[in-house]
Amino acid sequence: MKLLTVLICLICFNFSAQIKLESKESIKSQSHEKAVKGRYYSEYVVRPEKLKTFFHSETIPDSFPKYDKYLTFEENKSIAIEWAKKNRTLIKEQYWYKFDNE
């Protein structure tokens, strides 16, 4: 009887530990850089902390293109630059030069 109780406790403990690990991992994957084939990328072509500073509102607009892991960095960058050129009024004037040169 005691052995059965110990086994049940071990199974429950192991199950709860797996749930905690999965929850922690899912939170981490949503909030940190992601790895693809050993290469890390952010949700955007520029790290969100830096990207926020480009905008008057200090927040990233919903329409700003997210990083597409199936495209190259250069392709993602050109998509972001084209978006920025079309939405220049959202960007602080001091950062316009970053998009004019491209």
N, C-alpha and C positions, 0 to 999 in steps of 0.2 A: 504494500500500500504506500509506504514512504517513497519507494523507488518510483512509483507511478506519479506521485505528487511532484517529486523532483523533476522528472521528465517533462511533465506538463509546464512547470515553472520555467524550465530551460527553453522549451519551445516558445512559450509566450514571450520570454525575454528576447530571444533571437528574432522573433517576428516584429516586436516593437522596435528593436534596434534597426532592422531593415527599413521600417517605415520612416524612422527618424532620418536615416541616411538618405533615403530617396527624396524626402522632403527637402533636406538641406541641399542636396545636389541640384534639385530642380530650381530652388531659389538662386543658387550660385549660377546656374546656366542662364538664368534670366537677367542677372544683374552684372555679370562680369564678361570679359572677353571670351570668345568661343574659339575652340581649336578645330581646325579642319586640316587633315593631313599634316599635322605637326605645325601648322602656321596659325597664328592667332589673328583674329580680326574683331573689330568693334562692331557695334550695331550700325554705325555710320562710317563713312570714309575717314572722318576725323573723330577723335575721341569725344564722346558727349560732353565732358567737362569743358573742353576747349571750344567745341562747336557752339555751345550755349552763349558764349561770350560774343559771338559774331552778330547776334540778333539784338534788336532794340528791346525786345520783351524778355531777354535773357532765358528764353525757353526755345526749344527746337520745334518748329512748326510741324504739324502732323503730315503735311504734304512733302516735307523734305525727304528725299529718297533714302531708303535704308540700303545698307550694304548687301549686295547680292553675291553670295559665296560662289556662285557658278560663273561669275565674270572676273576678269583680272582686276587688280587694283587700279590700273590706268583707266579701264572702262568705267569702273565705279566712280572714279575721280571726275571723269569727263561728264558723266550724268549729273553729278552734284554741281559741277561748275555751270552747266547749262541751266539747271534749276535756279541757281543763284543769280544768273544773268536775267532770268525772267522775273525773279522776285526781289529785285534789287532794293525795293523800298523797305523790305523787312530787315535788311542787313545794315549795320552801322557803316557810315561813310568811310571810316578809317580802315575798313577791311575790303573795300571795293577793288583796290589794286590787286588783290589775290585772284580776282576773277577776270580782270581786264587783260592781264598778260597772257591768258590762255586762249 
